[in-house]
Amino acid sequence: MKLKSLLFSLLAASVMSGAALAQAPIVIKFSHVVASDTPKGKAAERFKELAEKATKGRVKVELYPNSTLYKDKEELEALQLGAVQMLAPSLAKFGPLGVKEFEVFDLPYIFPSKEVLYRVTEGQIGKDLMKKLESKGIVGLGFWDNGFKVMSANKPLHLPTDLKGMKLRIQSSKVLDAQMRALGANPQVLAFSEVYQALQTGVVDGTENPPSNLYTQKMHEVQKHVTVTNHGYLGYAVIVNKKFWDGLPADIRNELDGAMKAATKYANAIAQQENDNALEAVKKSGKTTVYMLNDKERAEWRKTLLPVQKEMEGRIGKELIANVNKEALALGYK
């Protein structure tokens, strides 16, 4: 009788254990390198909220902001190995991965407006670029906007010649390297998490960032001057491990795709305002002088940096660069 009772207890425990396992949520570890109160950080929070609600708790999204899980140089490898399921790396990261076409986003003055940018990211060019990631074990889910970049340093930067000989931090990108060299500066590749200390200690003299990244990382506290050049663009691709994504139940995948579309719409809606607010906060801090280029100065920056587009045709693709510029022409930009 005792044996029957024991067997019954073991069977009941096994059933309960199986039920618990069946109800265990699918965990998505979502790692990124910026602060939670940036456009990307807020969009990740929105995706988590929408994804968990849409799947009725069958999916749990764990967010790891500010390089708490992986740094710049580590995160893509971690995704490919399946150690993390989702990332939103800057578009410059895909060049070193072997998908050099993504470096089109790094070209100076390639996007004269957000309207042109969205025609690219939401159109056929964007779709074709995302498809190129699949051979790397990655599925692209959406493009998240951040904004146009400003230059910062401890001296005024009004003209391109003001940067001559300076050590400027960049992401690992051949295009950004060429851009800084065109300005007469010495590009220094550093992980995003290391930039504040590098600026503080003089390892580098300055850097480029959208205002939201500059402000939330407190770089303005160690940079006396910011110039609103809007010379380049910084955006992100939200990506997921392909094996993980393809292995999800179809209904879960559909719900997550819908949540991502909504989060992407939200991200792109808030990016400009977040950057405007950050620039205003930098001004109010009293630690940094913010300078707006006049028309003559802006023309000089464009004249100096536009040749980088031609220089990078062999790396990125002449046709791709031309197609992006056609989108600008279609909206009346020259």
Backbone as numpy.savetxt, mean C-alpha at the origin, in Angstrom:
# Nx Ny Nz CAx CAy CAz Cx Cy Cz
-20.97 -52.63 32.54 -21.80 -51.42 32.54 -20.94 -50.16 32.54
-19.84 -50.26 33.37 -18.93 -49.12 33.42 -18.26 -48.89 32.08
-17.93 -50.01 31.38 -17.30 -49.89 30.06 -18.23 -49.21 29.07
-19.53 -49.59 29.12 -20.51 -48.95 28.22 -20.62 -47.46 28.50
-20.62 -47.16 29.81 -20.72 -45.75 30.21 -19.52 -44.96 29.74
-18.32 -45.57 29.86 -17.09 -44.90 29.42 -17.10 -44.68 27.92
-17.52 -45.74 27.19 -17.58 -45.62 25.72 -18.56 -44.54 25.29
-19.68 -44.48 26.00 -20.69 -43.47 25.68 -20.13 -42.06 25.92
-19.40 -41.91 27.04 -18.81 -40.61 27.37 -17.78 -40.18 26.34
-16.93 -41.15 25.92 -15.92 -40.86 24.91 -16.56 -40.47 23.58
-17.64 -41.20 23.23 -18.35 -40.91 21.97 -18.98 -39.52 22.02
-19.58 -39.19 23.16 -20.21 -37.88 23.32 -19.17 -36.77 23.24
-18.03 -37.01 23.91 -16.95 -36.02 23.87 -16.42 -35.82 22.46
-16.33 -36.94 21.70 -15.85 -36.89 20.33 -16.80 -36.09 19.45
-18.10 -36.33 19.65 -19.12 -35.61 18.86 -19.07 -34.12 19.17
-18.96 -33.81 20.49 -18.90 -32.40 20.89 -17.65 -31.72 20.35
-16.53 -32.48 20.37 -15.28 -31.94 19.85 -15.39 -31.67 18.35
-16.02 -32.61 17.64 -16.21 -32.45 16.19 -17.09 -31.26 15.88
-18.14 -31.08 16.70 -19.05 -29.94 16.50 -18.31 -28.62 16.73
-17.46 -28.64 17.77 -16.70 -27.42 18.07 -15.75 -27.08 16.93
-15.12 -28.14 16.37 -14.21 -27.92 15.25 -14.95 -27.39 14.03
-16.15 -27.95 13.82 -16.96 -27.54 12.67 -17.35 -26.07 12.77
-17.52 -25.61 14.04 -17.94 -24.23 14.25 -16.76 -23.26 14.35
-15.54 -23.80 14.44 -14.36 -22.94 14.56 -14.26 -22.04 13.33
-14.11 -20.74 13.53 -14.06 -19.84 12.38 -12.78 -19.99 11.56
-12.89 -19.65 10.30 -11.72 -19.58 9.43 -10.98 -18.29 9.78
-9.72 -18.42 10.12 -8.93 -17.25 10.54 -8.15 -16.68 9.35
-8.31 -15.38 9.15 -7.52 -14.65 8.15 -6.59 -13.70 8.90
-5.30 -13.96 8.86 -4.33 -13.04 9.42 -4.02 -11.98 8.36
-4.33 -10.74 8.68 -4.17 -9.62 7.75 -3.09 -8.70 8.34
-1.92 -8.72 7.73 -0.77 -7.96 8.21 -0.52 -6.73 7.33
-0.17 -5.61 7.96 0.27 -4.45 7.17 1.24 -3.62 8.00
1.90 -2.66 7.34 3.04 -1.98 7.98 2.75 -0.55 8.44
1.52 -0.06 8.24 1.23 1.32 8.64 0.32 1.33 9.87
0.10 2.53 10.40 -0.71 2.69 11.61 -2.19 2.43 11.32
-2.93 2.12 12.40 -4.36 1.81 12.26 -5.17 3.03 11.84
-4.66 4.24 12.13 -5.44 5.44 11.82 -5.02 6.10 10.50
-4.47 5.30 9.59 -4.19 5.74 8.21 -5.34 5.26 7.31
-5.40 5.72 6.06 -6.42 5.20 5.15 -6.38 3.67 5.04
-5.18 3.09 4.91 -5.10 1.62 4.81 -5.53 0.96 6.10
-5.09 1.50 7.23 -5.47 0.93 8.52 -6.97 0.95 8.73
-7.60 2.05 8.39 -9.05 2.18 8.56 -9.81 1.26 7.59
-9.28 1.12 6.38 -9.92 0.24 5.40 -9.82 -1.22 5.85
-8.69 -1.59 6.44 -8.53 -2.95 6.95 -9.54 -3.22 8.07
-9.73 -2.23 8.94 -10.73 -2.36 10.01 -12.13 -2.53 9.44
-12.41 -1.77 8.38 -13.73 -1.86 7.74 -13.92 -3.24 7.11
-12.88 -3.75 6.45 -12.97 -5.09 5.86 -13.23 -6.14 6.93
-12.53 -6.07 8.03 -12.73 -7.01 9.13 -14.19 -7.01 9.59
-14.71 -5.81 9.82 -16.09 -5.65 10.28 -17.09 -6.24 9.28
-16.90 -5.89 8.00 -17.83 -6.36 6.96 -17.71 -7.86 6.72
-16.48 -8.37 6.73 -16.26 -9.79 6.46 -16.86 -10.67 7.56
-16.64 -10.28 8.80 -17.15 -11.08 9.92 -18.67 -11.03 9.98
-19.23 -9.87 9.64 -20.69 -9.74 9.64 -21.32 -10.52 8.49
-20.72 -10.41 7.30 -21.28 -11.09 6.11 -21.23 -12.60 6.24
-20.19 -13.11 6.90 -20.04 -14.58 7.03 -20.65 -15.09 8.33
-21.31 -14.18 9.08 -21.97 -14.55 10.34 -21.01 -15.26 11.30
-19.81 -14.75 11.36 -18.83 -15.28 12.30 -18.07 -16.50 11.83
-18.35 -16.95 10.62 -17.62 -18.13 10.11 -16.18 -17.76 9.74
-15.93 -16.47 9.59 -14.58 -15.98 9.32 -14.18 -14.99 10.41
-12.96 -15.12 10.90 -12.41 -14.17 11.86 -11.19 -13.52 11.23
-11.19 -12.20 11.14 -10.07 -11.46 10.56 -9.23 -10.89 11.69
-7.98 -11.30 11.76 -7.05 -10.79 12.76 -6.13 -9.76 12.10
-6.17 -8.53 12.59 -5.37 -7.45 12.01 -4.07 -7.26 12.78
-2.99 -7.08 12.02 -1.66 -6.85 12.60 -1.06 -5.61 11.94
-1.38 -4.40 12.45 -0.87 -3.17 11.84 0.55 -2.85 12.29
1.12 -1.81 11.67 2.38 -1.20 12.13 3.54 -2.18 12.22
3.60 -3.12 11.29 4.70 -4.10 11.23 4.81 -4.97 12.49
3.69 -5.16 13.20 3.74 -5.97 14.42 3.94 -7.45 14.12
3.60 -7.89 12.92 3.77 -9.30 12.55 4.92 -9.47 11.57
4.91 -8.70 10.49 5.98 -8.77 9.48 6.35 -7.39 9.00
7.63 -7.20 8.70 8.11 -5.94 8.14 8.00 -5.98 6.62
8.32 -4.83 6.02 8.26 -4.67 4.56 8.85 -5.85 3.79
10.10 -6.18 4.13 10.84 -7.16 3.33 10.40 -8.59 3.60
9.63 -8.81 4.67 9.25 -10.15 5.07 7.85 -10.55 4.64
6.96 -9.56 4.48 5.54 -9.88 4.40 5.13 -10.67 3.16
5.70 -10.35 2.00 5.30 -11.07 0.79 5.73 -12.53 0.83
6.92 -12.79 1.34 7.37 -14.16 1.47 6.49 -14.93 2.47
6.11 -14.26 3.55 5.23 -14.88 4.55 3.88 -15.25 3.92
3.37 -14.38 3.05 2.10 -14.66 2.38 2.24 -15.86 1.45
3.30 -15.89 0.67 3.51 -17.00 -0.27 3.68 -18.33 0.45
4.26 -18.28 1.65 4.45 -19.51 2.44 3.19 -19.90 3.21
2.20 -19.00 3.25 0.96 -19.30 3.96 1.01 -18.97 5.44
2.07 -18.28 5.89 2.17 -17.90 7.30 1.19 -16.78 7.65
0.79 -16.04 6.63 -0.23 -15.00 6.77 -1.09 -15.10 5.52
-2.38 -14.79 5.66 -3.29 -15.01 4.53 -3.53 -13.76 3.68
-3.45 -12.59 4.28 -3.81 -11.37 3.55 -2.86 -10.23 3.87
-2.55 -9.44 2.85 -1.69 -8.26 2.97 -2.29 -7.12 2.14
-1.75 -5.94 2.37 -2.07 -4.79 1.49 -0.78 -4.02 1.25
0.19 -4.64 0.57 1.48 -3.99 0.36 1.38 -2.85 -0.64
2.31 -1.92 -0.54 2.37 -0.86 -1.53 2.71 -1.46 -2.88
2.27 -0.80 -3.93 2.40 -1.34 -5.28 3.85 -1.50 -5.71
4.75 -0.76 -5.07 6.17 -0.87 -5.39 6.75 -2.23 -5.01
6.08 -2.96 -4.12 6.61 -4.23 -3.62 6.63 -5.33 -4.68
5.84 -5.18 -5.73 5.70 -6.28 -6.69 6.81 -6.31 -7.75
7.53 -5.21 -7.88 8.68 -5.20 -8.79 9.75 -6.18 -8.34
10.22 -6.08 -7.09 11.20 -7.05 -6.60 10.69 -8.48 -6.59
9.37 -8.65 -6.57 8.78 -10.00 -6.61 8.85 -10.59 -8.01
9.12 -9.74 -9.01 9.22 -10.21 -10.39 8.10 -9.75 -11.29
7.16 -8.97 -10.74 6.06 -8.43 -11.56 6.34 -6.94 -11.75
7.28 -6.66 -12.64 7.81 -5.30 -12.79 6.77 -4.30 -13.32
5.74 -4.82 -13.96 4.73 -3.92 -14.52 4.06 -3.06 -13.44
4.00 -3.57 -12.21 3.38 -2.79 -11.14 4.15 -1.51 -10.84
5.40 -1.43 -11.26 6.18 -0.23 -11.00 5.73 0.96 -11.84
4.76 0.73 -12.72 4.18 1.85 -13.46 3.58 2.86 -12.49
3.08 2.35 -11.34 2.48 3.24 -10.35 3.50 4.14 -9.66
4.78 3.75 -9.73 5.84 4.55 -9.10 6.35 5.67 -10.00
6.00 5.65 -11.26 6.53 6.65 -12.19 6.11 8.05 -11.79
7.04 8.99 -11.77 6.68 10.36 -11.40 5.75 11.00 -12.41
4.74 11.67 -11.89 3.77 12.43 -12.68 3.02 11.59 -13.71
2.85 10.30 -13.44 2.10 9.44 -14.37 0.58 9.63 -14.19
0.18 10.06 -12.98 -1.25 10.28 -12.70 -1.49 11.76 -12.39
-2.04 12.50 -13.34 -2.29 13.92 -13.10 -3.47 14.17 -12.17
-4.29 13.13 -11.91 -5.44 13.29 -11.02 -5.90 11.92 -10.54
-6.76 11.93 -9.52 -7.34 10.67 -9.02 -8.28 10.05 -10.06
-8.89 10.88 -10.87 -9.79 10.35 -11.91 -9.02 9.45 -12.87
-7.83 9.89 -13.26 -6.99 9.08 -14.14 -6.57 7.80 -13.43
-6.17 7.94 -12.17 -5.76 6.78 -11.38 -6.86 5.72 -11.35
-8.09 6.13 -11.06 -9.18 5.16 -10.94 -9.55 4.54 -12.28
-9.36 5.27 -13.36 -9.59 4.68 -14.68 -8.62 3.52 -14.91
-7.43 3.65 -14.34 -6.42 2.59 -14.47 -6.71 1.43 -13.52
-6.89 1.72 -12.23 -7.06 0.65 -11.24 -8.39 -0.09 -11.39
-9.42 0.62 -11.82 -10.74 -0.01 -11.93 -11.04 -0.50 -13.34
-10.12 -0.25 -14.27 -10.34 -0.66 -15.66 -9.54 -1.89 -16.05
-9.38 -2.09 -17.36 -8.72 -3.29 -17.87 -7.24 -3.35 -17.48
-6.60 -2.21 -17.41 -5.18 -2.21 -17.02 -5.02 -2.81 -15.63
-5.86 -2.37 -14.70 -5.81 -2.89 -13.34 -6.09 -4.38 -13.28
-7.08 -4.84 -14.04 -7.43 -6.27 -14.07 -6.26 -7.10 -14.61
-5.64 -6.61 -15.67 -4.51 -7.34 -16.28 -3.33 -7.43 -15.31
-3.09 -6.36 -14.58 -1.99 -6.36 -13.62 -2.26 -7.37 -12.50
-3.46 -7.41 -12.00 -3.79 -8.35 -10.93 -3.61 -9.80 -11.38
-3.95 -10.09 -12.62 -3.82 -11.46 -13.13 -2.38 -11.93 -13.12
-1.45 -10.99 -13.29 -0.03 -11.35 -13.32 0.47 -11.87 -11.97
-0.26 -11.61 -10.91 0.16 -12.05 -9.57 -0.11 -13.54 -9.34
-1.03 -14.12 -10.11 -1.44 -15.49 -9.84 -0.32 -16.50 -10.01
0.61 -16.23 -10.93 1.74 -17.14 -11.12 2.69 -17.12 -9.92
2.52 -16.13 -9.04 3.34 -16.02 -7.83 2.62 -16.59 -6.60
1.47 -17.25 -6.84 0.71 -17.81 -5.73 -0.11 -16.79 -4.98
-0.49 -15.72 -5.69 -1.19 -14.59 -5.08 -2.44 -14.24 -5.88
-3.51 -13.92 -5.18 -4.73 -13.42 -5.82 -4.92 -11.96 -5.39
-5.09 -11.08 -6.37 -5.34 -9.67 -6.09 -6.82 -9.41 -5.92
-7.20 -8.77 -4.81 -8.62 -8.54 -4.52 -9.07 -7.11 -4.74
-8.14 -6.16 -4.72 -8.55 -4.77 -4.91 -7.39 -3.81 -4.77
-7.54 -2.63 -5.35 -6.57 -1.55 -5.21 -7.09 -0.55 -4.18
-6.27 -0.27 -3.18 -6.63 0.73 -2.17 -5.79 1.98 -2.37
-6.45 3.11 -2.42 -5.80 4.39 -2.62 -5.18 4.87 -1.30
-4.07 5.58 -1.40 -3.58 6.35 -0.25 -3.47 7.80 -0.69
-2.56 8.09 -1.61 -2.52 9.47 -2.06 -1.22 9.85 -2.73
-1.14 11.10 -3.11 0.06 11.62 -3.74 1.08 12.01 -2.67
2.34 11.93 -3.06 3.43 12.07 -2.09 3.97 13.49 -1.99
4.44 13.79 -0.78 5.15 15.03 -0.51 6.61 14.67 -0.21
7.49 15.66 -0.31 8.89 15.47 0.03 9.15 16.13 1.39
9.98 15.48 2.20 10.33 16.08 3.49 11.84 16.05 3.70
12.33 17.01 4.45 13.77 17.12 4.73 13.97 18.13 5.85
15.19 18.35 6.23 15.50 19.35 7.24 15.98 20.66 6.64
15.75 20.82 5.34 16.02 22.10 4.69 14.92 22.33 3.66
14.69 23.56 3.25 13.63 23.84 2.27 13.92 23.14 0.94
12.85 22.62 0.33 12.97 21.95 -0.97 11.99 22.62 -1.93
12.46 23.63 -2.61 11.58 24.36 -3.53 11.79 23.92 -4.98
13.05 23.63 -5.32 13.39 23.23 -6.69 14.10 21.87 -6.66
14.06 21.11 -7.75 14.75 19.82 -7.79 16.22 19.90 -7.40
16.86 21.01 -7.74 18.29 21.16 -7.42 18.56 21.21 -5.92
17.51 21.49 -5.13 17.68 21.55 -3.67 17.95 20.16 -3.07
17.67 19.11 -3.83 17.84 17.75 -3.31 19.21 17.16 -3.66
20.00 17.90 -4.39 21.29 17.37 -4.85 22.17 16.93 -3.68
22.64 15.69 -3.77 23.55 15.14 -2.77 22.90 14.64 -1.50
21.58 14.80 -1.36 20.89 14.37 -0.15 20.64 12.85 -0.16
20.62 12.26 1.02 20.28 10.83 1.17 18.78 10.74 1.45
18.05 10.16 0.51 16.60 10.09 0.64 16.12 8.65 0.69
15.29 8.35 1.67 14.76 7.00 1.82 13.74 6.69 0.74
13.84 5.49 0.18 12.84 5.00 -0.78 12.47 3.56 -0.43
11.37 3.11 -1.00 11.06 1.69 -1.00 11.98 1.01 -2.02
12.04 -0.31 -1.96 12.86 -1.04 -2.93 12.16 -1.02 -4.28
12.55 -0.10 -5.13 11.93 0.07 -6.45 12.95 0.70 -7.39
13.16 0.07 -8.53 14.09 0.61 -9.52 13.61 1.97 -10.03
12.30 2.13 -10.10 11.74 3.39 -10.58 12.03 4.51 -9.57
11.78 4.23 -8.29 12.02 5.24 -7.27 13.51 5.56 -7.15
14.34 4.55 -7.37 15.78 4.77 -7.40 16.14 5.75 -8.54
15.58 5.49 -9.72 15.84 6.37 -10.88 15.29 7.77 -10.65
14.13 7.84 -10.00 13.52 9.14 -9.70 14.44 9.99 -8.82
14.95 9.39 -7.75 15.82 10.15 -6.84 17.13 10.54 -7.51
17.66 9.66 -8.33 18.90 9.98 -9.04 18.68 11.11 -10.05
17.48 11.15 -10.66 17.16 12.26 -11.57 17.16 13.59 -10.84
16.86 13.55 -9.54 16.85 14.75 -8.71 18.23 15.08 -8.15
19.21 14.20 -8.45 20.56 14.41 -7.94 20.75 13.92 -6.52
19.76 13.16 -6.00 19.83 12.65 -4.63 20.38 11.23 -4.61
20.72 10.76 -3.42 21.22 9.40 -3.23 20.14 8.54 -2.57
19.49 7.66 -3.33 18.41 6.85 -2.76 18.92 5.80 -1.78
18.19 5.64 -0.68 18.53 4.67 0.36 17.30 3.80 0.63
17.40 2.50 0.38 16.28 1.58 0.63 16.23 1.24 2.11
15.07 1.51 2.73 14.85 1.19 4.14 13.45 0.68 4.34
13.27 -0.24 5.29 11.93 -0.69 5.68 11.16 0.48 6.28
9.87 0.51 6.06 9.04 1.62 6.53 9.16 1.81 8.04
9.21 0.70 8.76 9.27 0.76 10.23 10.57 1.37 10.75
11.57 1.48 9.89 12.88 1.99 10.30 13.10 3.46 9.93
12.13 4.05 9.24 12.35 5.38 8.66 12.45 6.47 9.73
11.56 6.44 10.72 11.57 7.50 11.74 12.95 7.59 12.40
13.47 6.46 12.84 14.77 6.46 13.53 15.89 6.89 12.58
15.78 6.47 11.31 16.81 6.85 10.34 16.82 8.36 10.11
15.64 8.97 10.10 15.54 10.42 9.96 16.06 11.11 11.22
15.70 10.56 12.36 16.08 11.15 13.64 17.59 11.15 13.85
18.24 10.08 13.41 19.69 9.93 13.63 20.54 10.41 12.48
19.88 10.84 11.37 20.63 11.36 10.24 21.16 10.31 9.30
20.70 9.06 9.45 21.09 8.00 8.51 20.60 8.39 7.11
19.41 8.99 7.06 18.92 9.59 5.81 18.52 11.03 6.10
18.52 11.85 5.06 18.21 13.28 5.22 16.74 13.60 5.03
16.05 12.76 4.28 14.66 13.05 3.99 13.98 11.85 3.36
12.72 12.04 2.98 11.97 10.94 2.40 10.75 11.47 1.65
9.99 10.55 1.06 8.74 10.89 0.37 7.63 10.04 0.96
6.47 10.63 1.12 5.32 9.93 1.70 4.04 10.69 1.40
2.90 10.02 1.37 1.65 10.76 1.48 1.59 11.37 2.88
0.93 12.49 3.06 0.89 13.15 4.38 0.40 12.24 5.50
-0.55 11.34 5.23 -1.09 10.48 6.29 -0.01 9.57 6.88
0.87 9.05 6.04 1.96 8.21 6.54 3.00 9.04 7.29
3.31 10.21 6.74 4.27 11.11 7.38 3.82 11.47 8.79
2.54 11.82 8.91 2.01 12.30 10.20 1.83 11.17 11.21
1.24 10.06 10.80 0.96 8.98 11.76 2.23 8.29 12.25
3.30 8.38 11.46 4.59 7.82 11.91 5.45 8.88 12.61
4.85 10.07 12.79 5.52 11.18 13.50 6.82 11.64 12.83
6.92 11.42 11.52 8.12 11.85 10.81 8.27 13.36 10.81
7.13 14.07 10.89 7.20 15.53 10.90 7.92 16.06 12.14
8.03 15.23 13.17 8.73 15.65 14.38 10.25 15.67 14.18
10.71 14.96 13.14 12.16 14.92 12.86 12.48 15.41 11.45
11.53 16.15 10.87 11.72 16.78 9.56 11.17 18.21 9.64
12.04 19.17 9.39 11.64 20.58 9.57 10.86 21.14 8.39
10.98 20.49 7.21 10.34 21.04 6.02 9.62 19.95 5.23
8.43 20.29 4.76 7.64 19.43 3.88 7.25 20.26 2.67
7.46 19.70 1.49 7.05 20.36 0.25 6.00 19.52 -0.46
4.86 20.13 -0.76 3.76 19.42 -1.41 4.05 19.37 -2.91
4.76 18.35 -3.31 5.15 18.18 -4.71 4.13 17.37 -5.50
3.44 16.45 -4.82 2.50 15.53 -5.51 3.17 14.88 -6.73
4.45 14.58 -6.58 5.24 14.07 -7.71 5.00 12.59 -8.00
4.57 11.87 -7.00 4.38 10.43 -7.17 3.15 9.95 -6.43
2.84 8.70 -6.63 1.62 8.13 -6.05 1.97 6.94 -5.16
1.22 6.79 -4.08 1.36 5.59 -3.25 -0.01 4.95 -3.06
-0.12 3.72 -3.54 -1.34 2.96 -3.34 -0.98 1.53 -2.96
-2.01 0.73 -2.72 -1.80 -0.63 -2.24 -2.64 -1.62 -3.05
-2.17 -2.84 -3.10 -2.98 -3.93 -3.65 -3.30 -4.87 -2.50
-4.57 -5.11 -2.27 -4.96 -6.08 -1.25 -4.87 -7.46 -1.89
-4.06 -8.31 -1.27 -3.78 -9.61 -1.86 -3.99 -10.73 -0.85
-4.21 -11.93 -1.38 -4.45 -13.09 -0.52 -3.69 -14.28 -1.07
-3.28 -15.17 -0.20 -2.61 -16.40 -0.61 -3.54 -17.21 -1.50
-3.10 -17.55 -2.71 -3.97 -18.20 -3.71 -4.48 -19.56 -3.24
-3.60 -20.35 -2.65 -4.00 -21.69 -2.19 -5.07 -21.58 -1.12
-4.90 -20.65 -0.20 -5.89 -20.41 0.85 -7.22 -19.96 0.24
-7.14 -18.99 -0.67 -8.35 -18.42 -1.28 -9.12 -19.47 -2.08
-8.40 -20.22 -2.89 -9.06 -21.23 -3.72 -9.65 -22.36 -2.88
-9.10 -22.56 -1.67 -9.58 -23.63 -0.79 -10.78 -23.26 0.06
-11.18 -21.99 0.01 -12.34 -21.57 0.79 -13.65 -22.08 0.17
-14.67 -22.35 0.98 -15.99 -22.66 0.41 -16.44 -21.52 -0.49
-17.10 -21.86 -1.57 -17.50 -20.84 -2.56 -18.34 -19.73 -1.96
-19.24 -20.08 -1.04 -20.11 -19.05 -0.45 -19.31 -18.08 0.42
-18.32 -18.62 1.14 -17.46 -17.77 1.97 -16.64 -16.83 1.09
-16.11 -17.38 0.00 -15.30 -16.58 -0.92 -16.14 -15.44 -1.50
-17.37 -15.72 -1.86 -18.26 -14.70 -2.41 -18.55 -13.59 -1.39
-18.78 -14.01 -0.14 -19.05 -13.02 0.92 -17.83 -12.14 1.16
-16.66 -12.75 1.18 -15.43 -12.00 1.40 -15.14 -11.05 0.24
-15.44 -11.51 -0.97 -15.25 -10.67 -2.15 -16.15 -9.43 -2.07
-17.38 -9.65 -1.64 -18.31 -8.53 -1.47 -17.85 -7.56 -0.39
-17.34 -8.11 0.72 -16.82 -7.27 1.80 -15.63 -6.46 1.32
-14.78 -7.09 0.50 -13.60 -6.39 -0.02 -14.01 -5.26 -0.96
-14.99 -5.49 -1.81 -15.45 -4.44 -2.72 -15.96 -3.23 -1.93
-16.71 -3.50 -0.87 -17.25 -2.41 -0.04 -16.12 -1.69 0.71
-15.16 -2.45 1.21 -14.03 -1.85 1.93 -13.17 -1.02 0.99
-13.04 -1.47 -0.25 -12.27 -0.75 -1.26 -12.94 0.59 -1.59
-14.23 0.55 -1.73 -14.98 1.78 -2.00 -14.79 2.77 -0.84
-14.84 2.24 0.37 -14.63 3.08 1.56 -13.22 3.64 1.60
-12.22 2.79 1.34 -10.81 3.22 1.36 -10.56 4.36 0.39
-11.08 4.23 -0.80 -10.84 5.23 -1.83 -11.63 6.52 -1.58
-12.72 6.39 -0.82 -13.51 7.58 -0.49 -12.84 8.43 0.59
-12.13 7.78 1.53 -11.58 8.53 2.66 -10.13 9.00 2.43
-9.44 8.42 1.45 -8.00 8.66 1.31 -7.64 10.14 1.22
-8.31 10.88 0.34 -7.96 12.28 0.14 -8.20 13.11 1.39
-9.35 12.88 2.04 -9.66 13.65 3.25 -8.68 13.35 4.37
-8.30 12.08 4.49 -7.34 11.69 5.52 -5.99 12.40 5.30
-5.57 12.48 4.06 -4.31 13.13 3.76 -4.39 14.65 3.94
-5.52 15.22 3.57 -5.72 16.65 3.80 -5.68 16.97 5.29
-6.35 16.12 6.08 -6.36 16.32 7.54 -4.96 16.18 8.13
-4.22 15.18 7.62 -2.86 14.95 8.13 -1.95 16.13 7.82
-2.07 16.69 6.61 -1.24 17.84 6.24 -1.56 19.04 7.11
-2.83 19.21 7.40 -3.26 20.31 8.27 -2.71 20.11 9.68
-2.70 18.86 10.14 -2.17 18.55 11.47 -0.67 18.80 11.54
0.03 18.52 10.46 1.48 18.79 10.39 1.71 20.29 10.52
0.90 21.07 9.81 1.03 22.53 9.87 0.79 23.03 11.29
-0.27 22.51 11.92 -0.65 22.97 13.26 0.35 22.56 14.33
1.12 21.51 14.05 2.08 21.03 15.05 3.15 22.07 15.35
3.42 22.95 14.38 4.44 23.97 14.56 5.86 23.45 14.47
5.99 22.15 14.21 7.33 21.54 14.13 7.89 21.58 12.71
7.00 21.73 11.75 7.39 21.59 10.34 6.78 22.71 9.50
7.57 23.27 8.62 7.07 24.25 7.66 6.59 23.52 6.41
5.35 23.78 6.01 4.77 23.15 4.81 4.79 24.16 3.68
5.39 23.76 2.56 5.54 24.67 1.41 4.77 24.14 0.21
4.00 25.01 -0.42 3.26 24.67 -1.63 4.01 25.23 -2.83
4.28 24.40 -3.81 4.99 24.84 -5.01 4.15 25.84 -5.79
4.80 26.84 -6.37 4.08 27.71 -7.31 4.16 27.07 -8.71
3.48 27.66 -9.67 3.38 27.05 -11.00 4.75 26.88 -11.66
5.59 27.86 -11.52 6.92 27.79 -12.15 7.76 26.67 -11.52
7.70 26.56 -10.22 8.45 25.51 -9.52 7.93 24.12 -9.89
6.60 24.01 -9.94 5.99 22.71 -10.29 6.41 22.29 -11.70
6.46 23.24 -12.61 6.89 22.94 -13.98 8.34 22.44 -14.00
9.16 22.98 -13.12 10.57 22.57 -13.05 10.68 21.14 -12.52
9.86 20.80 -11.53 9.85 19.42 -11.00 9.42 18.44 -12.10
8.38 18.80 -12.82 7.89 17.92 -13.90 8.95 17.74 -14.99
9.56 18.83 -15.36 10.59 18.79 -16.40 11.75 17.87 -15.99
12.11 17.91 -14.73 13.22 17.10 -14.23 12.86 15.62 -14.13
11.61 15.33 -13.75 11.23 13.94 -13.44 10.54 13.18 -14.57
9.92 13.88 -15.51 9.21 13.18 -16.59 10.11 12.25 -17.42
11.39 12.58 -17.63 12.25 11.65 -18.39 12.39 10.27 -17.77
12.07 10.12 -16.50 12.14 8.80 -15.85 11.16 7.83 -16.52
10.04 8.36 -17.01 9.07 7.50 -17.70 9.72 6.83 -18.92
10.42 7.62 -19.71 11.11 7.10 -20.89 12.21 6.13 -20.49
12.95 6.48 -19.45 14.06 5.66 -18.97 13.59 4.27 -18.53
12.37 4.17 -18.02 11.87 2.91 -17.46 11.04 2.08 -18.45
10.95 2.52 -19.70 10.16 1.78 -20.68 10.64 0.34 -20.85
11.94 0.13 -20.84 12.49 -1.20 -21.03 12.19 -2.12 -19.86
12.00 -1.55 -18.68 11.74 -2.36 -17.49 10.24 -2.63 -17.30
9.44 -1.58 -17.42 8.01 -1.69 -17.14 7.21 -2.10 -18.37
7.63 -1.61 -19.53 6.90 -1.88 -20.76 6.44 -0.59 -21.40
6.92 -0.32 -22.59 6.58 0.91 -23.31 5.08 1.02 -23.54
4.46 -0.11 -23.92 3.03 -0.11 -24.23 2.19 0.19 -22.98
2.57 -0.40 -21.85 1.83 -0.17 -20.61 1.89 1.29 -20.20
3.07 1.88 -20.24 3.22 3.30 -19.90 2.39 4.16 -20.85
2.42 3.83 -22.13 1.63 4.58 -23.12 0.14 4.46 -22.83
-0.31 3.25 -22.46 -1.73 3.04 -22.18 -2.21 3.82 -20.97
-1.35 3.92 -19.95 -1.71 4.73 -18.78 -1.80 6.20 -19.17
-0.85 6.66 -19.96 -0.88 8.05 -20.42 -2.08 8.34 -21.32
-2.55 7.32 -22.04 -3.75 7.48 -22.87 -4.99 7.76 -22.01
-5.03 7.13 -20.84 -6.15 7.36 -19.92 -6.17 8.83 -19.48
-4.98 9.39 -19.28 -4.91 10.80 -18.92 -5.35 11.69 -20.09
-4.91 11.34 -21.30 -5.31 12.11 -22.49 -6.82 12.05 -22.70
-7.42 10.89 -22.39 -8.87 10.73 -22.56 -9.65 11.69 -21.67
-9.02 12.10 -20.56 -9.69 13.05 -19.65 -9.22 14.49 -19.86
-8.46 14.70 -20.94 -8.07 16.06 -21.31 -6.74 16.53 -20.75
-5.98 15.62 -20.11 -4.66 16.00 -19.60 -3.60 15.83 -20.67
-2.61 16.70 -20.68 -1.54 16.63 -21.67 -0.21 16.39 -20.96
